[in-house]
């Protein structure tokens, strides 16, 4: 995440320079803005970078709440400018109960100003100011918002300027009001439910003694009841799970035994892969943030237009958001144990897996489902063989005195988005916190969710 921080510092320095340099003339002369098909993606990329910065530094960060935020923020990017593009459709009326305001077709708008206003408004609503760290975040939001506004409002008819800003705010407020009823509103204030009843039995998850977060309760146990962005994603069937068994000939036993045997023998290459995709919320913008970051790489590398960038962030955001809702629905259907619990009862009470365990049940893998959903939309947008280098954790160090390892992460190169999804899912097996059934079920449903997003009527 060091690259995001460095980009953020550079971006805010540039923003302040723009604020100083961009002064209105006394006689505004309106000129039609460039087509959204030719307008560069810079503003969308800057807001995406600042979104990930906000998530990483926010104490509200969790894979569930983060995925939800990315769904709404990507949609805000898209809907705030799509009326200005003759080739694309609004998703108003296509999503799960969403109706959005429309611009006045007889009047002119500066659509970049609309996007700028929408992102500033919605980010502040999703990440309010409870403490000094969040005040710092909001100051940086103000800085970017002001710099972009100054640049794109230069020499613009004041009526067009005001109308454009108001439309962006209207879109943000409409999306926020829609979000309030989805079941995840202010989810950051209720991560754990102390009244949640634990099922009793040998196959069920229990809070780990050593984990990412020390909690006696599982994360967001009711998240699977949330409204999905797409109606079709709420109708995906619950996958079957392998029945619990301690029979050494059973598939269940073999899956858990494989993790127990392989985990102490991890190579350096395997440890690096496991660590790269960990994306603990205490250290990064969590797994869905990593997927959002990869979309940003593709946008920059392909020199995408503003319109394509907004569509890419909207697709990615909704894909990971619905992936986590479905994943949590399945997790709390089965409340399935992690490999460590099975190992302690059947192999070795002292077993410690490579990666610290997250505070929720295992089946299916959240990494697998969200990365497969994201890769499906990324592939549809940028192609099957889009090669790139992922720098998100480059140079970061991970030290663990319990397992005696010290890693400094090198950048990782991939030949396609599907390759990232495969490695992301497999990395959780290498970390010792998932089995093959978790990975396979998550990947299968993630591919389905991504295809559902792709099949929306994005273009005319």
N, C-alpha and C positions, 0 to 999 in steps of 0.2 A: 504493500500500500504506500511505500515511500514515494513511488512515482506520482501517485495521486496528490500527495502532500506537496511535492515539488511543483507539479503543474498548478496546484491551487495557489501557491505563493506567487508564482510568475503571473498567473491570471489576475490576481488581485492587484499586483503592481501595475499591470497593464490597464486594469479597470480605473485605477486612480489617475493614471496618465490621460486616459480618455476623458475622464470627468473634467480635467483641467483644460484639455485641448478643445473640447467640443462646446462651442458657444454659439447660441442662436444669433442669426443676423437680424437686422431691424426689419427686413422685408422678406418674409418667408415666401418661397416659390415652390409650389407643389410639383413633384415629379413622380410619375408612377414608379413604384419599387420594382426591382427585378422579379421575374417569374420565380415562384417557389421551386420550380424544377431546376433553375439555374442558380438560385441563392445558395451560397455555401452553408455548410452545416455548423459553422463555428459557434453560433449562439446555442444551438441544441447541445453541442459537445461541452461547452462551458457549463451549462446548467446541469448536465449529466455528471460532470466531474464534481461540481459543488454538491450535488445530491449525495454522491458517495462519501464525500468529505463530511457532510452533515450526519449521515447515518453512522459512519465510523466513530465520530466524536460524541455522538448522542448516547446518553445512558438508556435511551429507549430501544437500543439495537437488539433485535432477536431475529432469527431467520423467518419467523412467522410475520411479525409486524413489518419487518423490512420488505418482505415480498409484497405485502399488501400495499405499502407506500409506493413501491416501484410500479405497481399496476396502475394506480391512480395518477402518478406523476407522468408516466409515459403516455397515458391517455390524454392528460392535460396538454402536453406538447403537441400531440397530433390534432386534437379537436380545436385548439386555439388558432390553428392556421389552415386546416383543411378546407374551409369555405373559400379560400383564395386560390385553390388549385382545381382546375377543371377536370383533372383525370382521376381524382380520388373522392371517395364517399365518406361522409360522417358515419360514425358507428352508433349515433343516436337512433334508437329503435331496433338495433341489431343485438344489443347486449341485454343483460338480465334486468329489465325494468328501467333502463336509462333513457331519459329524454333531456335534450340539451337546448339552450337558447340558440337562435339563429341570428346572423348579422342582417343588416338592412341591405338587401341586394342592390338597391339603387344608389348606394353611397360607397365611397372609397375607404379602404383600410390599409394601414401599414402592418402587415401580419407578423413581422418580427417583434414589433412592439406588443402585439397581442400575446405572443408566446412568452415574452419576457415578463409581462404582468401576470400571466397565468401561473408560471412557475414560481415566481416570488410569493404570490398569494397562497398557493396551495402548500408549498414547502413549510411556510410559517404556520399554517393551520395544522399540518400533520406533525410538526415538531415545534410545539410552543415553548415558551421561555420559563422554565421552572428554576433555573440557577444560573450562575455566572458563565458556565461553559456554554450554555445555550444562548446566552446573550452575545457571546463572541461569535457563535454561528450566525445569528441574525445580523450582526454587524457586517459579516462577509456577504450575506445575502443582499443586504442593502447596497453594498459596494458594487457587486456585479449588476444588480438591477439598475442602479443609477448610471453606470458606465454604458451599458447597452442602450438604455433609454436615451441618453445624451447623444450617442452616435446616430441612432436611427430616427430620432426626432429632429435632427439638424435640418433646418430649412424646410420643415414640414408644416403644412397648414395646421394651425392649432386645433381646428375642429376634427381633422383626420387623426391627429395625435390623441386627442381625448377619447374619440370614438373607439380607436384601436385598443387603447389601454382598458377602457371599460369593457369591451368585449372579452378580452383575456381574463379580466377579473370575474366577469359573469360566468365564464366557462369553469374557472377554478371553484367558484362558490357553488355552482350547480353540481360539480363532481363531488365536492365535499359534503353537500347535503345528501347526495345519493350514498356516499360512503357511511354516513352516520347510522344508517339502518342495516348495514351488512353483517353485523355481529362482531366486527373487530374494532369498532370505534374505541379509541383510547385504550387499545389493547396493552400498551406499555404500562398502564396502571394496574394491571391484574395478570401478571405473568403466571402466577401460581395460585391455585385454588386450594386453600387448606381444608375445605369441606369435601374435596373430591374423594369418593370411596374407592379404595384399592381392591381389585379382585384378589382372591386368595387361591393359590395353587402353585405347583412347581414351574409352570411354563411362563409365569407372569414377570414383568419387569419390576425391579425394586430400585430405589435411588442408590447410586453408587457411592461408596466411601471415598473414592478418588474420581473426580469428574471435572468437567469444564466449569460447572457451577455447583456449589454445595447447596442442595435444596432437598427437603423432605417430600416434595411434591413435584409432579411432572409439569412441564411447560405447556401452557395454553391447552388444557384438556378438552375445551369446548370449541376449538378453532375449526374443527371439521364440520361444524354446523353452520359456518359462515356462508353467506351468499357468494356464489362464484360470479366472475365477470361474464362468463358464457353459460347459458342454460345447459348446453350439451355437456359441460364439464361436471355439472351436478348429477348427471345421470350415468356416469361411468360406474360400472359394476365393481363391487368389492372383490378383489382378487382372493383366490384360495390360498391358505397357508398350510405348510407341511405340519401334520399332527405331531404333537410332542411325544418323544420317546427316548428312553435310555437304552434301548436295544442296540447293541453294537452293529447290527446289520441294517438298522434303519437309516433312511436318508437324513432324518433330523440329527441323529447322533453324528453321522459322518460330516455334515456341514459344520457343526460346532467343533468337532475334533480337528478338522482341517485348519481352522483358525488357531486353535490352541497349539498345534504342532508347528505351523508356519510362522507365527508371530515372533517367537524368539530368534528366528533365523533370517530376519529381514536383511537384505543387502542395503548398501548405501543408496543405490538408485531407487529401491522400493521405499525406503524411509523418506527420501526427498519427495517422491510422488505423494506419499501419505500426508506429509507435512504441507505441501504446496496447496492441496485442496482442503485443508482443515478449515480455514476461514472461520475461526472462532469469533463470535461477536465481540469479544474483548480485544481483538487484534485487527479486525477488518470489517468491511461492510457486509459480512456474513455470506453464505453461499449464493443467494440470489443477487447480491451486490456484485459478486465475481462474474456472474453471467451478464449482468448489465454492463460491466467493464469490458467484457469481451466484445459485446455489440459495439461499444465505442471504438475499439481497435479497428473493427471492420469498417465503420463509418469513415474514420480518418484515412485508413489505408486505401479504400476504394474511392476517396474523394467524393463521397455521396453528397447529394443536394440536401438542403434543409428539409424538404418534404420527405425524402427517403429516410433521413435520420429520424425524423419524428415518428414515421411509421415503424421503423426498426425498434425504437425505444418503447413504443406502445405495444408492439407484438411481444417483445421480450418481457416487459413488465407484467402484462396480463398472463402470459404463459407461466411465469414463475409463481405469480400470486395464486392462480387456480391450482397449480401443482401442489403447493403447500396446503391448500384447503383439502384437496382430495387425499393427500398423503396423511394428514392429521385425522381425517375421518377413518382411514384404514388403521392407523396406529392405535386409535382408541377403541376400535372394534375388537382387536385382538390383544392389545396390551402385552405384546410379545417381549420376552427377555432378550438381553444382550448376551454376546458370547462369554463375557466375564462371569456372569451369574451361573451359566451352565457349567463352565470350566471349574468354578469353585466347588460346585456340588459333585462333579463327576470325575475331574482330572486332578486338579491341584488347587488347594485353598489359597495358595500364595500367588496364583497367576495374576500378572498385571499386563494388560495389553499395551501396545505401543502408543496409541493416541488416547487422551482422556475422554471419557464417555460423556455424551450430552445428557441433559436431564429430561429424557422422554423415551418411550418405548422404541423398539427396533424396527419392526416390520410395517411398511417397506422403508427403503432408504430415501431420506429427503434429498440427499446429494444426487442420487440417481434420477429421481423423478424430475427435479427442477432442472438439472443439467440436460437431460434428454428433451424436455419441453423447450428449453431455450435453444438448444442446438437445432431442433427441428425448424423453428422459425428463422434462425440465423442462416441455415442452409438454404431455405426457400428464398431468402432475400439476397444472399451473397454467393451462392453456388456450392456445389458438392466438394470442390477442391480448393477452398480458400485457405491458403497457407499463411500463417502469422506467428509472431512471437508474443507470448504472454509475459509481461514484466511486473505484474501486480505485486508480487512479494519479493522481487529481486533484491538481494542484499540483506533481507531480513534474517535474523538469527533466532533459532529455537534451541533452547537448552533445557534438558530434563535430567536432574540428578538422581531420580529414582530409576530410570531406565538407562542412564549413563550414555546419553547421546548429546551431541552439540552440532547443529546443522546451520550452515549459512546457505540460503537458497539462491541457486542460479536461475536465470530466466529459462522458460521452457518453450520449445518450438513445437507447433502442431501443423499438420497438413490439411486439417479440416475441423469443422465444429463438432462433427460426430466423434472425432478422435478425442476431443476434450471431454465430451460427455462420457465416453467409455472409460477414460482414465479417472475422471472425477468419481464415477461410481465405484470403480475397482479400488480406488484409494482408500475407501472406507473398510474394505476387507483387509487391506494391508495395515490399516490402523488398528485392526482387531475389534472393531465396534459393530460390524455387520457380517452377515453370512450371505452366501450366494442367492438365497431366495429373496432376501431384502433387496439386493441389487437388481435381480431380474424382474421382480414385480414392479419396482419403482421405474425402471427403464421403460418397460412395456407401457405403463399408463402415462408416463411422461411423453412418449412419442405420440400417443393418442391426443393428449391435451395440446401439444404443439400443432398437430394437424388440424384440430378444431379451430385454433386461432388463425391458421393459414387460410382456412376455408371461408372466413368472413368476407364480405364484399368490400374489399379495400379499394378496388378501382372500378371505374365505370366500364 
